[in-house]
């Protein structure tokens, strides 16, 4: 009887070891497949576009002639768009997270609000484009200018910033705030001098990664009617504009008529990838720097 039990245990052990090896192999193949596809895409983009990146391309205006086309208008448009998105998102996102975590009384209403915020983070971006078109472009009559596009993109990433900020605040040990209260500090003094500095790495990391998503989004801007025509360089938040993803989108469409536009689209993708790489790298640097301090 004892021998039979040992045999059964050995069979179960062999089955588990075999299943573990199979799962490990399957996951490894999946990872290599994904990396392989990514490598092919990178090779295709860089081989087509790297030779077209020069000073004239980076500083020139849009043109109907591919050899004279530049992306300075799209770069400036992306800059002005982020100039609207960053303050709106940080102020509303971090402020909402502080209120929900530090001031709001826990209950069904707060739970319902937090559930809806989490659900909004997964809503397709085109839905925010429809909201921006209805509210900012038509109801407020802003038109397809930088301010309307920036507010639309801020709504898109606002739930992500709120959730990331809440998680960063929750990660702070309660002993820190309790010690501050014990020394006679008010709630706001505790938030300002204890909670926010300690939560800053998580907040900034979530915010920068969210901004990276906003820079790469196209669908909301297509819905609100952002053009990719030969428009002047934007000089303020009330000017018409275009951005790098929109330029990639329209040049990709135009490549069916003029093959050279595919090379311009690839060159613009490289510029966008470098921008996203710099942003994501800065998020890692900021997180590591502040983690050493707190």
PyMOL commands that set and color helices and strands:
alter all, ss='L'
color gray80, all
select helices_A, chain A and resi 2-52+55-59+66-68+72-103+108-120+125-139+146-170+174-182+187-216+219-223+244-254+260-293
alter helices_A, ss='H'
color red, helices_A
deselect
rebuild
show_as cartoon
